[in-house]
Amino acid sequence: MNQTLNNASFIVTLICISLFFLATSSSMIVTFTEYKLHIHPLSIVLVLTLLSFLAGFAGLSRVDNGRTYAKSMTTIQ
């Protein structure tokens, strides 16, 4: 379970980074999400980032090797 949680949080972290750059570079995306969802896109990125951060801490509870540790620390930082 922890390995799956660790991998999922790492993938969500990578998605959050790309969504952040996408949301800050295009005003059309900001306008579209505010009009359709009535929420700013950076708020969505913030929530996903916080969930990924908490999942990364949960993934640190059972670190088996250096690769898993490096992935967890990259997710948290």
C-alpha positions in Angstrom: 0.0 0.0 0.0 2.8 2.4 0.9 4.6 1.8 -2.4 1.5 2.5 -4.3 0.8 5.6 -2.3 4.4 6.7 -2.8 4.2 6.3 -6.5 0.9 8.0 -6.8 2.0 11.0 -4.8 5.2 11.3 -6.9 3.0 11.3 -10.1 0.6 13.8 -8.7 3.6 16.1 -7.8 4.7 16.0 -11.4 1.2 16.8 -12.6 0.9 19.7 -10.1 4.2 21.2 -11.4 2.9 21.1 -15.0 -0.5 22.4 -14.0 1.1 25.3 -12.2 3.1 26.3 -15.3 0.0 25.9 -17.4 -2.2 27.9 -15.2 0.2 30.8 -14.8 1.1 31.0 -18.5 -2.3 31.2 -20.0 -5.0 33.8 -19.2 -7.5 31.8 -21.3 -7.3 28.8 -18.9 -7.8 31.1 -15.9 -10.9 32.7 -17.6 -12.3 29.3 -18.6 -11.9 27.6 -15.2 -13.3 30.6 -13.4 -16.3 30.8 -15.7 -17.1 27.0 -15.8 -15.9 25.9 -12.3 -16.2 29.2 -10.5 -12.8 28.5 -8.9 -9.3 29.8 -9.7 -7.1 27.2 -11.3 -4.3 27.8 -8.8 -6.7 26.8 -6.0 -7.1 23.5 -7.7 -3.3 23.2 -7.9 -3.0 24.1 -4.2 -5.4 21.4 -3.1 -3.7 18.8 -5.3 -0.3 19.8 -3.9 -1.4 19.6 -0.3 -2.8 16.1 -0.9 0.4 15.0 -2.6 2.4 16.5 0.3 0.4 14.5 2.9 0.6 11.3 0.8 4.4 11.8 0.5 4.7 11.9 4.3 2.5 8.8 4.6 4.8 7.1 2.0 7.8 7.8 4.2 6.5 5.5 6.9 7.8 2.4 5.2 10.9 3.2 3.2 12.6 0.0 2.0 15.5 1.3 -0.1 17.3 4.4 -1.3 15.2 4.7 -4.4 12.0 4.8 -2.4 13.5 7.3 0.0 14.7 9.6 -2.8 11.2 9.5 -4.4 9.5 10.3 -1.1 11.9 13.2 -0.4 11.5 14.6 -4.0 7.7 14.5 -3.5 7.9 16.4 -0.2 10.3 19.0 -1.4 
